[in-house]
């Protein structure tokens, strides 16, 4: 079509893919000691959040690759007597199933992408409505609490299914915070983004 610029404007999916590659590469390039220090500082901030302190059932995730290290956060919630919930990927349903985990060392096994997840034979499934606080993973985030995930849409669908909606908090390195993410109507926002240097709350 004459005068059309559509062929020159990247589609949101292409923009997302490029941003995802760039942030993952930068995150992977962080020195392991820097990641450990940043994770410790992020964890300290998470533990002060009123939404976390008041929560009885907390959904977290097991760290994969160069992600924020959730180990100390999970240890704290267990020490406080909170119920731990972890996700399991159901590829057939393209959904996350939530399971109660009492002993992460014994009750997890490598899942679809090699990420350790609950064994359904020993971990009871949990209704989303039981969850008070969710530690949400992802690749990039904005100060407005927009989120770019890994591309499967699993957490967007999970968030839409929560009723009532729990507190949705991200733990991320500062380099994962960007000014713009090409959002689409199916992309869900979180409530708070916590980095080693700052916190951003949804308006």
Order of alpha helices (4+ residues) and beta strands (2+ residues): alpha-alpha-alpha-beta-alpha-beta-beta-alpha-beta-beta-beta-beta-beta-alpha-beta-beta-beta
